[in-house]
Amino acid sequence: MSEDQLQNEMLYQTTMSLARTMLERGMISEEEYHEFDTIMLEKYRPIFGTLFSDIHLL
């Protein structure tokens, strides 16, 4: 994994951790969460992507 790939993976995981918190607190809907996830997947192109989406890494 290159330095850029690692950075993108970390940014994606961190961003989605914050989005999950917002979802859990009712700040965004399930639909908004999934739309946001799709946008972040396109932006960061993480190698592991949503492989760990159900596991809270951060």
PDB file of N, H, CA, C and O in Angstrom:
ATOM      1  N   MET A   1       0.861  -1.174   0.000  1.00  0.00           N
ATOM      2  CA  MET A   1       0.000   0.000   0.000  1.00  0.00           C
ATOM      3  C   MET A   1       0.900   1.227   0.000  1.00  0.00           C
ATOM      4  O   MET A   1       1.812   1.342   0.819  1.00  0.00           O
ATOM      5  N   SER A   2       0.640   2.122  -0.907  1.00  0.00           N
ATOM      6  H   SER A   2      -0.101   2.028  -1.572  1.00  0.00           H
ATOM      7  CA  SER A   2       1.446   3.343  -0.993  1.00  0.00           C
ATOM      8  C   SER A   2       1.051   4.325   0.116  1.00  0.00           C
ATOM      9  O   SER A   2       0.034   4.161   0.789  1.00  0.00           O
ATOM     10  N   GLU A   3       1.876   5.331   0.274  1.00  0.00           N
ATOM     11  H   GLU A   3       2.702   5.465  -0.273  1.00  0.00           H
ATOM     12  CA  GLU A   3       1.613   6.377   1.274  1.00  0.00           C
ATOM     13  C   GLU A   3       0.277   7.077   1.000  1.00  0.00           C
ATOM     14  O   GLU A   3      -0.492   7.340   1.925  1.00  0.00           O
ATOM     15  N   ASP A   4       0.007   7.377  -0.273  1.00  0.00           N
ATOM     16  H   ASP A   4       0.632   7.164  -1.024  1.00  0.00           H
ATOM     17  CA  ASP A   4      -1.257   8.027  -0.652  1.00  0.00           C
ATOM     18  C   ASP A   4      -2.455   7.127  -0.379  1.00  0.00           C
ATOM     19  O   ASP A   4      -3.488   7.593   0.100  1.00  0.00           O
ATOM     20  N   GLN A   5      -2.320   5.846  -0.682  1.00  0.00           N
ATOM     21  H   GLN A   5      -1.480   5.468  -1.071  1.00  0.00           H
ATOM     22  CA  GLN A   5      -3.410   4.904  -0.426  1.00  0.00           C
ATOM     23  C   GLN A   5      -3.694   4.801   1.070  1.00  0.00           C
ATOM     24  O   GLN A   5      -4.851   4.767   1.489  1.00  0.00           O
ATOM     25  N   LEU A   6      -2.638   4.751   1.864  1.00  0.00           N
ATOM     26  H   LEU A   6      -1.698   4.779   1.523  1.00  0.00           H
ATOM     27  CA  LEU A   6      -2.800   4.685   3.313  1.00  0.00           C
ATOM     28  C   LEU A   6      -3.493   5.938   3.830  1.00  0.00           C
ATOM     29  O   LEU A   6      -4.392   5.857   4.667  1.00  0.00           O
ATOM     30  N   GLN A   7      -3.072   7.094   3.330  1.00  0.00           N
ATOM     31  H   GLN A   7      -2.341   7.159   2.651  1.00  0.00           H
ATOM     32  CA  GLN A   7      -3.691   8.346   3.756  1.00  0.00           C
ATOM     33  C   GLN A   7      -5.169   8.381   3.368  1.00  0.00           C
ATOM     34  O   GLN A   7      -6.009   8.775   4.177  1.00  0.00           O
ATOM     35  N   ASN A   8      -5.492   7.975   2.148  1.00  0.00           N
ATOM     36  H   ASN A   8      -4.809   7.655   1.491  1.00  0.00           H
ATOM     37  CA  ASN A   8      -6.892   7.946   1.715  1.00  0.00           C
ATOM     38  C   ASN A   8      -7.719   6.987   2.558  1.00  0.00           C
ATOM     39  O   ASN A   8      -8.865   7.283   2.896  1.00  0.00           O
ATOM     40  N   GLU A   9      -7.148   5.846   2.894  1.00  0.00           N
ATOM     41  H   GLU A   9      -6.217   5.605   2.619  1.00  0.00           H
ATOM     42  CA  GLU A   9      -7.851   4.869   3.732  1.00  0.00           C
ATOM     43  C   GLU A   9      -8.147   5.470   5.102  1.00  0.00           C
ATOM     44  O   GLU A   9      -9.260   5.348   5.614  1.00  0.00           O
ATOM     45  N   MET A  10      -7.151   6.115   5.688  1.00  0.00           N
ATOM     46  H   MET A  10      -6.247   6.214   5.273  1.00  0.00           H
ATOM     47  CA  MET A  10      -7.331   6.720   7.007  1.00  0.00           C
ATOM     48  C   MET A  10      -8.360   7.847   6.962  1.00  0.00           C
ATOM     49  O   MET A  10      -9.194   7.964   7.859  1.00  0.00           O
ATOM     50  N   LEU A  11      -8.304   8.672   5.925  1.00  0.00           N
ATOM     51  H   LEU A  11      -7.626   8.578   5.196  1.00  0.00           H
ATOM     52  CA  LEU A  11      -9.271   9.763   5.792  1.00  0.00           C
ATOM     53  C   LEU A  11     -10.690   9.223   5.630  1.00  0.00           C
ATOM     54  O   LEU A  11     -11.629   9.743   6.233  1.00  0.00           O
ATOM     55  N   TYR A  12     -10.842   8.188   4.821  1.00  0.00           N
ATOM     56  H   TYR A  12     -10.079   7.766   4.331  1.00  0.00           H
ATOM     57  CA  TYR A  12     -12.163   7.589   4.620  1.00  0.00           C
ATOM     58  C   TYR A  12     -12.694   7.025   5.939  1.00  0.00           C
ATOM     59  O   TYR A  12     -13.831   7.303   6.322  1.00  0.00           O
ATOM     60  N   GLN A  13     -11.875   6.235   6.630  1.00  0.00           N
ATOM     61  H   GLN A  13     -10.952   6.009   6.319  1.00  0.00           H
ATOM     62  CA  GLN A  13     -12.323   5.601   7.874  1.00  0.00           C
ATOM     63  C   GLN A  13     -12.662   6.648   8.936  1.00  0.00           C
ATOM     64  O   GLN A  13     -13.656   6.507   9.648  1.00  0.00           O
ATOM     65  N   THR A  14     -11.854   7.685   9.045  1.00  0.00           N
ATOM     66  H   THR A  14     -11.046   7.800   8.466  1.00  0.00           H
ATOM     67  CA  THR A  14     -12.110   8.750  10.014  1.00  0.00           C
ATOM     68  C   THR A  14     -13.393   9.500   9.676  1.00  0.00           C
ATOM     69  O   THR A  14     -14.217   9.761  10.552  1.00  0.00           O
ATOM     70  N   THR A  15     -13.555   9.843   8.410  1.00  0.00           N
ATOM     71  H   THR A  15     -12.885   9.631   7.698  1.00  0.00           H
ATOM     72  CA  THR A  15     -14.747  10.563   7.962  1.00  0.00           C
ATOM     73  C   THR A  15     -16.007   9.751   8.222  1.00  0.00           C
ATOM     74  O   THR A  15     -17.011  10.284   8.694  1.00  0.00           O
ATOM     75  N   MET A  16     -15.952   8.452   7.910  1.00  0.00           N
ATOM     76  H   MET A  16     -15.136   8.019   7.527  1.00  0.00           H
ATOM     77  CA  MET A  16     -17.137   7.616   8.090  1.00  0.00           C
ATOM     78  C   MET A  16     -17.412   7.340   9.569  1.00  0.00           C
ATOM     79  O   MET A  16     -18.559   7.109   9.952  1.00  0.00           O
ATOM     80  N   SER A  17     -16.390   7.362  10.384  1.00  0.00           N
ATOM     81  H   SER A  17     -15.458   7.550  10.073  1.00  0.00           H
ATOM     82  CA  SER A  17     -16.602   7.230  11.825  1.00  0.00           C
ATOM     83  C   SER A  17     -17.415   8.412  12.343  1.00  0.00           C
ATOM     84  O   SER A  17     -18.334   8.242  13.144  1.00  0.00           O
ATOM     85  N   LEU A  18     -17.069   9.603  11.881  1.00  0.00           N
ATOM     86  H   LEU A  18     -16.322   9.741  11.230  1.00  0.00           H
ATOM     87  CA  LEU A  18     -17.827  10.798  12.267  1.00  0.00           C
ATOM     88  C   LEU A  18     -19.252  10.738  11.725  1.00  0.00           C
ATOM     89  O   LEU A  18     -20.198  11.126  12.410  1.00  0.00           O
ATOM     90  N   ALA A  19     -19.403  10.254  10.502  1.00  0.00           N
ATOM     91  H   ALA A  19     -18.635   9.939   9.945  1.00  0.00           H
ATOM     92  CA  ALA A  19     -20.742  10.131   9.912  1.00  0.00           C
ATOM     93  C   ALA A  19     -21.589   9.125  10.692  1.00  0.00           C
ATOM     94  O   ALA A  19     -22.784   9.344  10.892  1.00  0.00           O
ATOM     95  N   ARG A  20     -20.968   8.014  11.137  1.00  0.00           N
ATOM     96  H   ARG A  20     -19.997   7.836  10.974  1.00  0.00           H
ATOM     97  CA  ARG A  20     -21.703   7.023  11.949  1.00  0.00           C
ATOM     98  C   ARG A  20     -22.172   7.641  13.260  1.00  0.00           C
ATOM     99  O   ARG A  20     -23.282   7.370  13.718  1.00  0.00           O
ATOM    100  N   THR A  21     -21.327   8.468  13.860  1.00  0.00           N
ATOM    101  H   THR A  21     -20.426   8.688  13.489  1.00  0.00           H
ATOM    102  CA  THR A  21     -21.706   9.153  15.096  1.00  0.00           C
ATOM    103  C   THR A  21     -22.899  10.063  14.845  1.00  0.00           C
ATOM    104  O   THR A  21     -23.833  10.108  15.646  1.00  0.00           O
ATOM    105  N   MET A  22     -22.867  10.780  13.745  1.00  0.00           N
ATOM    106  H   MET A  22     -22.109  10.744  13.094  1.00  0.00           H
ATOM    107  CA  MET A  22     -23.992  11.658  13.400  1.00  0.00           C
ATOM    108  C   MET A  22     -25.267  10.844  13.181  1.00  0.00           C
ATOM    109  O   MET A  22     -26.351  11.263  13.590  1.00  0.00           O
ATOM    110  N   LEU A  23     -25.141   9.696  12.545  1.00  0.00           N
ATOM    111  H   LEU A  23     -24.261   9.356  12.214  1.00  0.00           H
ATOM    112  CA  LEU A  23     -26.288   8.815  12.321  1.00  0.00           C
ATOM    113  C   LEU A  23     -26.846   8.316  13.652  1.00  0.00           C
ATOM    114  O   LEU A  23     -28.057   8.347  13.872  1.00  0.00           O
ATOM    115  N   GLU A  24     -25.969   7.860  14.530  1.00  0.00           N
ATOM    116  H   GLU A  24     -24.986   7.835  14.350  1.00  0.00           H
ATOM    117  CA  GLU A  24     -26.385   7.345  15.835  1.00  0.00           C
ATOM    118  C   GLU A  24     -27.063   8.414  16.684  1.00  0.00           C
ATOM    119  O   GLU A  24     -27.944   8.100  17.485  1.00  0.00           O
ATOM    120  N   ARG A  25     -26.669   9.657  16.522  1.00  0.00           N
ATOM    121  H   ARG A  25     -25.953   9.912  15.871  1.00  0.00           H
ATOM    122  CA  ARG A  25     -27.255  10.761  17.290  1.00  0.00           C
ATOM    123  C   ARG A  25     -28.490  11.356  16.621  1.00  0.00           C
ATOM    124  O   ARG A  25     -29.085  12.305  17.132  1.00  0.00           O
ATOM    125  N   GLY A  26     -28.869  10.797  15.482  1.00  0.00           N
ATOM    126  H   GLY A  26     -28.385  10.026  15.067  1.00  0.00           H
ATOM    127  CA  GLY A  26     -30.062  11.263  14.789  1.00  0.00           C
ATOM    128  C   GLY A  26     -29.874  12.559  14.024  1.00  0.00           C
ATOM    129  O   GLY A  26     -30.848  13.211  13.649  1.00  0.00           O
ATOM    130  N   MET A  27     -28.628  12.932  13.794  1.00  0.00           N
ATOM    131  H   MET A  27     -27.837  12.403  14.100  1.00  0.00           H
ATOM    132  CA  MET A  27     -28.350  14.176  13.084  1.00  0.00           C
ATOM    133  C   MET A  27     -28.526  14.018  11.576  1.00  0.00           C
ATOM    134  O   MET A  27     -28.810  14.986  10.871  1.00  0.00           O
ATOM    135  N   ILE A  28     -28.354  12.797  11.092  1.00  0.00           N
ATOM    136  H   ILE A  28     -28.123  12.011  11.665  1.00  0.00           H
ATOM    137  CA  ILE A  28     -28.585  12.489   9.684  1.00  0.00           C
ATOM    138  C   ILE A  28     -29.400  11.205   9.601  1.00  0.00           C
ATOM    139  O   ILE A  28     -29.402  10.393  10.527  1.00  0.00           O
ATOM    140  N   SER A  29     -30.088  11.035   8.482  1.00  0.00           N
ATOM    141  H   SER A  29     -30.087  11.695   7.730  1.00  0.00           H
ATOM    142  CA  SER A  29     -30.903   9.831   8.288  1.00  0.00           C
ATOM    143  C   SER A  29     -30.039   8.701   7.726  1.00  0.00           C
ATOM    144  O   SER A  29     -28.907   8.916   7.291  1.00  0.00           O
ATOM    145  N   GLU A  30     -30.601   7.499   7.747  1.00  0.00           N
ATOM    146  H   GLU A  30     -31.520   7.325   8.099  1.00  0.00           H
ATOM    147  CA  GLU A  30     -29.936   6.332   7.175  1.00  0.00           C
ATOM    148  C   GLU A  30     -29.645   6.570   5.681  1.00  0.00           C
ATOM    149  O   GLU A  30     -28.577   6.220   5.180  1.00  0.00           O
ATOM    150  N   GLU A  31     -30.605   7.163   4.999  1.00  0.00           N
ATOM    151  H   GLU A  31     -31.473   7.447   5.406  1.00  0.00           H
ATOM    152  CA  GLU A  31     -30.449   7.446   3.569  1.00  0.00           C
ATOM    153  C   GLU A  31     -29.318   8.445   3.332  1.00  0.00           C
ATOM    154  O   GLU A  31     -28.503   8.262   2.428  1.00  0.00           O
ATOM    155  N   GLU A  32     -29.269   9.500   4.144  1.00  0.00           N
ATOM    156  H   GLU A  32     -29.931   9.648   4.879  1.00  0.00           H
ATOM    157  CA  GLU A  32     -28.204  10.492   4.005  1.00  0.00           C
ATOM    158  C   GLU A  32     -26.840   9.864   4.277  1.00  0.00           C
ATOM    159  O   GLU A  32     -25.857  10.178   3.605  1.00  0.00           O
ATOM    160  N   TYR A  33     -26.789   8.978   5.265  1.00  0.00           N
ATOM    161  H   TYR A  33     -27.587   8.723   5.811  1.00  0.00           H
ATOM    162  CA  TYR A  33     -25.541   8.290   5.592  1.00  0.00           C
ATOM    163  C   TYR A  33     -25.037   7.490   4.390  1.00  0.00           C
ATOM    164  O   TYR A  33     -23.860   7.564   4.038  1.00  0.00           O
ATOM    165  N   HIS A  34     -25.934   6.724   3.764  1.00  0.00           N
ATOM    166  H   HIS A  34     -26.890   6.663   4.051  1.00  0.00           H
ATOM    167  CA  HIS A  34     -25.538   5.891   2.627  1.00  0.00           C
ATOM    168  C   HIS A  34     -25.146   6.733   1.413  1.00  0.00           C
ATOM    169  O   HIS A  34     -24.225   6.376   0.677  1.00  0.00           O
ATOM    170  N   GLU A  35     -25.839   7.838   1.208  1.00  0.00           N
ATOM    171  H   GLU A  35     -26.587   8.128   1.805  1.00  0.00           H
ATOM    172  CA  GLU A  35     -25.470   8.747   0.115  1.00  0.00           C
ATOM    173  C   GLU A  35     -24.076   9.330   0.359  1.00  0.00           C
ATOM    174  O   GLU A  35     -23.254   9.409  -0.554  1.00  0.00           O
ATOM    175  N   PHE A  36     -23.828   9.734   1.597  1.00  0.00           N
ATOM    176  H   PHE A  36     -24.496   9.670   2.339  1.00  0.00           H
ATOM    177  CA  PHE A  36     -22.536  10.297   1.968  1.00  0.00           C
ATOM    178  C   PHE A  36     -21.431   9.251   1.804  1.00  0.00           C
ATOM    179  O   PHE A  36     -20.347   9.558   1.308  1.00  0.00           O
ATOM    180  N   ASP A  37     -21.710   8.025   2.221  1.00  0.00           N
ATOM    181  H   ASP A  37     -22.591   7.775   2.624  1.00  0.00           H
ATOM    182  CA  ASP A  37     -20.739   6.943   2.091  1.00  0.00           C
ATOM    183  C   ASP A  37     -20.363   6.735   0.622  1.00  0.00           C
ATOM    184  O   ASP A  37     -19.188   6.561   0.296  1.00  0.00           O
ATOM    185  N   THR A  38     -21.344   6.753  -0.245  1.00  0.00           N
ATOM    186  H   THR A  38     -22.299   6.894   0.019  1.00  0.00           H
ATOM    187  CA  THR A  38     -21.092   6.590  -1.678  1.00  0.00           C
ATOM    188  C   THR A  38     -20.179   7.698  -2.200  1.00  0.00           C
ATOM    189  O   THR A  38     -19.251   7.440  -2.968  1.00  0.00           O
ATOM    190  N   ILE A  39     -20.448   8.919  -1.780  1.00  0.00           N
ATOM    191  H   ILE A  39     -21.201   9.128  -1.156  1.00  0.00           H
ATOM    192  CA  ILE A  39     -19.625  10.058  -2.201  1.00  0.00           C
ATOM    193  C   ILE A  39     -18.192   9.911  -1.683  1.00  0.00           C
ATOM    194  O   ILE A  39     -17.235  10.173  -2.412  1.00  0.00           O
ATOM    195  N   MET A  40     -18.047   9.492  -0.421  1.00  0.00           N
ATOM    196  H   MET A  40     -18.824   9.279   0.171  1.00  0.00           H
ATOM    197  CA  MET A  40     -16.716   9.347   0.167  1.00  0.00           C
ATOM    198  C   MET A  40     -15.945   8.189  -0.470  1.00  0.00           C
ATOM    199  O   MET A  40     -14.725   8.264  -0.617  1.00  0.00           O
ATOM    200  N   LEU A  41     -16.650   7.120  -0.846  1.00  0.00           N
ATOM    201  H   LEU A  41     -17.641   7.059  -0.727  1.00  0.00           H
ATOM    202  CA  LEU A  41     -15.991   6.013  -1.543  1.00  0.00           C
ATOM    203  C   LEU A  41     -15.433   6.482  -2.880  1.00  0.00           C
ATOM    204  O   LEU A  41     -14.329   6.099  -3.269  1.00  0.00           O
ATOM    205  N   GLU A  42     -16.194   7.306  -3.576  1.00  0.00           N
ATOM    206  H   GLU A  42     -17.090   7.618  -3.260  1.00  0.00           H
ATOM    207  CA  GLU A  42     -15.732   7.839  -4.859  1.00  0.00           C
ATOM    208  C   GLU A  42     -14.564   8.806  -4.671  1.00  0.00           C
ATOM    209  O   GLU A  42     -13.629   8.831  -5.471  1.00  0.00           O
ATOM    210  N   LYS A  43     -14.630   9.593  -3.615  1.00  0.00           N
ATOM    211  H   LYS A  43     -15.390   9.574  -2.965  1.00  0.00           H
ATOM    212  CA  LYS A  43     -13.591  10.595  -3.371  1.00  0.00           C
ATOM    213  C   LYS A  43     -12.266   9.959  -2.948  1.00  0.00           C
ATOM    214  O   LYS A  43     -11.217  10.267  -3.514  1.00  0.00           O
ATOM    215  N   TYR A  44     -12.315   9.071  -1.952  1.00  0.00           N
ATOM    216  H   TYR A  44     -13.166   8.820  -1.492  1.00  0.00           H
ATOM    217  CA  TYR A  44     -11.091   8.529  -1.366  1.00  0.00           C
ATOM    218  C   TYR A  44     -10.622   7.223  -1.997  1.00  0.00           C
ATOM    219  O   TYR A  44      -9.446   6.876  -1.883  1.00  0.00           O
ATOM    220  N   ARG A  45     -11.511   6.496  -2.654  1.00  0.00           N
ATOM    221  H   ARG A  45     -12.466   6.777  -2.746  1.00  0.00           H
ATOM    222  CA  ARG A  45     -11.160   5.205  -3.263  1.00  0.00           C
ATOM    223  C   ARG A  45     -10.344   4.334  -2.302  1.00  0.00           C
ATOM    224  O   ARG A  45      -9.248   3.892  -2.648  1.00  0.00           O
ATOM    225  N   PRO A  46     -10.876   4.084  -1.093  1.00  0.00           N
ATOM    226  CA  PRO A  46     -10.116   3.289  -0.126  1.00  0.00           C
ATOM    227  C   PRO A  46      -9.954   1.844  -0.602  1.00  0.00           C
ATOM    228  O   PRO A  46     -10.838   1.289  -1.255  1.00  0.00           O
ATOM    229  N   ILE A  47      -8.826   1.254  -0.268  1.00  0.00           N
ATOM    230  H   ILE A  47      -8.108   1.704   0.263  1.00  0.00           H
ATOM    231  CA  ILE A  47      -8.564  -0.126  -0.671  1.00  0.00           C
ATOM    232  C   ILE A  47      -9.505  -1.083   0.055  1.00  0.00           C
ATOM    233  O   ILE A  47     -10.059  -1.997  -0.554  1.00  0.00           O
ATOM    234  N   PHE A  48      -9.680  -0.872   1.342  1.00  0.00           N
ATOM    235  H   PHE A  48      -9.230  -0.129   1.837  1.00  0.00           H
ATOM    236  CA  PHE A  48     -10.533  -1.756   2.123  1.00  0.00           C
ATOM    237  C   PHE A  48     -11.991  -1.326   2.069  1.00  0.00           C
ATOM    238  O   PHE A  48     -12.889  -2.110   2.375  1.00  0.00           O
ATOM    239  N   GLY A  49     -12.222  -0.081   1.680  1.00  0.00           N
ATOM    240  H   GLY A  49     -11.492   0.556   1.432  1.00  0.00           H
ATOM    241  CA  GLY A  49     -13.586   0.419   1.508  1.00  0.00           C
ATOM    242  C   GLY A  49     -14.483   0.136   2.689  1.00  0.00           C
ATOM    243  O   GLY A  49     -14.167   0.498   3.822  1.00  0.00           O
ATOM    244  N   THR A  50     -15.601  -0.510   2.422  1.00  0.00           N
ATOM    245  H   THR A  50     -15.857  -0.803   1.501  1.00  0.00           H
ATOM    246  CA  THR A  50     -16.584  -0.777   3.477  1.00  0.00           C
ATOM    247  C   THR A  50     -16.384  -2.136   4.123  1.00  0.00           C
ATOM    248  O   THR A  50     -17.266  -2.614   4.836  1.00  0.00           O
ATOM    249  N   LEU A  51     -15.246  -2.765   3.886  1.00  0.00           N
ATOM    250  H   LEU A  51     -14.530  -2.376   3.306  1.00  0.00           H
ATOM    251  CA  LEU A  51     -14.972  -4.065   4.489  1.00  0.00           C
ATOM    252  C   LEU A  51     -15.170  -4.031   5.999  1.00  0.00           C
ATOM    253  O   LEU A  51     -15.679  -4.985   6.588  1.00  0.00           O
ATOM    254  N   PHE A  52     -14.763  -2.926   6.621  1.00  0.00           N
ATOM    255  H   PHE A  52     -14.349  -2.152   6.142  1.00  0.00           H
ATOM    256  CA  PHE A  52     -14.870  -2.785   8.064  1.00  0.00           C
ATOM    257  C   PHE A  52     -16.002  -1.851   8.473  1.00  0.00           C
ATOM    258  O   PHE A  52     -15.988  -1.324   9.585  1.00  0.00           O
ATOM    259  N   SER A  53     -16.958  -1.640   7.617  1.00  0.00           N
ATOM    260  H   SER A  53     -16.969  -2.068   6.714  1.00  0.00           H
ATOM    261  CA  SER A  53     -17.989  -0.633   7.883  1.00  0.00           C
ATOM    262  C   SER A  53     -18.814  -0.918   9.134  1.00  0.00           C
ATOM    263  O   SER A  53     -19.311   0.016   9.764  1.00  0.00           O
ATOM    264  N   ASP A  54     -18.969  -2.184   9.507  1.00  0.00           N
ATOM    265  H   ASP A  54     -18.565  -2.943   8.995  1.00  0.00           H
ATOM    266  CA  ASP A  54     -19.735  -2.516  10.703  1.00  0.00           C
ATOM    267  C   ASP A  54     -18.872  -2.552  11.958  1.00  0.00           C
ATOM    268  O   ASP A  54     -19.384  -2.717  13.065  1.00  0.00           O
ATOM    269  N   ILE A  55     -17.561  -2.397  11.783  1.00  0.00           N
ATOM    270  H   ILE A  55     -17.145  -2.263  10.883  1.00  0.00           H
ATOM    271  CA  ILE A  55     -16.629  -2.410  12.906  1.00  0.00           C
ATOM    272  C   ILE A  55     -16.164  -0.981  13.133  1.00  0.00           C
ATOM    273  O   ILE A  55     -15.630  -0.348  12.222  1.00  0.00           O
ATOM    274  N   HIS A  56     -16.361  -0.474  14.333  1.00  0.00           N
ATOM    275  H   HIS A  56     -16.795  -0.989  15.073  1.00  0.00           H
ATOM    276  CA  HIS A  56     -15.954   0.897  14.639  1.00  0.00           C
ATOM    277  C   HIS A  56     -14.463   0.911  14.958  1.00  0.00           C
ATOM    278  O   HIS A  56     -14.051   0.573  16.068  1.00  0.00           O
ATOM    279  N   LEU A  57     -13.658   1.306  13.967  1.00  0.00           N
ATOM    280  H   LEU A  57     -13.993   1.579  13.066  1.00  0.00           H
ATOM    281  CA  LEU A  57     -12.210   1.303  14.121  1.00  0.00           C
ATOM    282  C   LEU A  57     -11.704   2.502  14.894  1.00  0.00           C
ATOM    283  O   LEU A  57     -10.671   2.425  15.559  1.00  0.00           O
ATOM    284  N   LEU A  58     -12.416   3.600  14.815  1.00  0.00           N
ATOM    285  H   LEU A  58     -13.255   3.663  14.275  1.00  0.00           H
ATOM    286  CA  LEU A  58     -11.957   4.832  15.470  1.00  0.00           C
ATOM    287  C   LEU A  58     -12.961   5.296  16.482  1.00  0.00           C
ATOM    288  O   LEU A  58     -12.752   6.317  17.136  1.00  0.00           O
TER     289      LEU A  58
END
